[in-house]
Amino acid sequence: MNLTYFLFFLCIIVCTLIITYWAAKQSKTTSQFYVAAGSLTGIQNGMAIAGITSVRLPLGDLSGTIAISGTTAFICDLAFGFLFDCIVFIAEPVHRLGKYSLG
């Protein structure tokens, strides 16, 4: 394992947790949580859309990756899809327990 890659990965995780903690402190009511109190700028909205797209991209590039790398890429993509589904199935019931859930 390369120490530089590990530290970079750890830095990204820590920064994400700090931003999440800060954002959680900013919203006090459910209306502020759902629509960010109407304070999102165009750039912030674009960054949110780009983040959602970057999560969904590995599921859409399967055919090109298989064409370039062969079946190993297919196995990695299946593993990603399986783990993503596991996270969704575990996180959804926990999400519905919260104060800000829709359902």
N, C-alpha and C positions, 0 to 999 in steps of 0.2 A: 504494500500500500504506500502510495506516495504521500508524504506528510503535507506537502503544499496543497494537494487536492482535498485532503481531509480537512485542513484548516479553513480552506475556502468554503467548503460545504458547511462546516460548522458555523462560519461567519454568516452565511446566508440564512441558516436556521435561526440563529440568535437574532439577527436583524428582523426576520419575519415575526418572531415572537414579540419583540419590542414594539414593532408597528401595530401588531394586533392588540397588545395591551393598551397602547396609547389610544387607538381607535375605540376600544371598548369603554374607556373612561370618558370619551367625548360624547357618546350618546346616552342620554338618561331616560328617554321615553321610547315607546314603540314606534311612534311616528318619526322620530329622529333616526331610529335604527333602519327603518324600511326605505326611506327616501333621502337619508342623510340630511334631513332638515332643509332640503332644497339648495344646499350649498356646494354641490359638485360643479366644478368647472368642466369645460369641454375636454381639456387635457386629462383631467382625472377620470372622466368617463371613458375616454379613449384608452387610457392605461388599464382600466378594469376590463374592457372588452378584449384588449390584447392579452391580458392574463388568462382570461377564459379560453381564448383561442389557442394559446400556447399549451394549455392542458389538453385540449382536444386534438391537437395536431398529431401526436403519435398514433392515434387510432386511424387517422386518415391517410397516412403515408405508407401503409403496409405493402401495397403492390410495388411501389418504386423501390422500397428497401429490399424486398425479396428479389427483385430483378438485379439489384446491384450486389447484394451480399449473400444471397442464397437462403437456405432454410434456417440457418442460425438466427437470422433477423426475424423470421416468422416465429420461432420459439420464444425469443425475447419479447416480441409484441404480444404473443398470447399470455406470457407471464405478466406483462404490464396490465393487460386487460383484466386478467383474473384478480390481480391485487387491487386494481382500481374498483372492481365490483365488490370485493370484500370490504374495502374501506367504505364504500357507499352503503352497503347493507348493515355495517356496524354503526356508522355515523348517523344514519337516518333515524333509527329509534331513539338514539341519545339526543339528537337535535330536537325531536318533538317533545322532549321533556322540558325544554327551556321556556323562558318567558316570552321570547320573540318568535316563536314558531307560528306558522300559518295554520297548520292542521290540528 
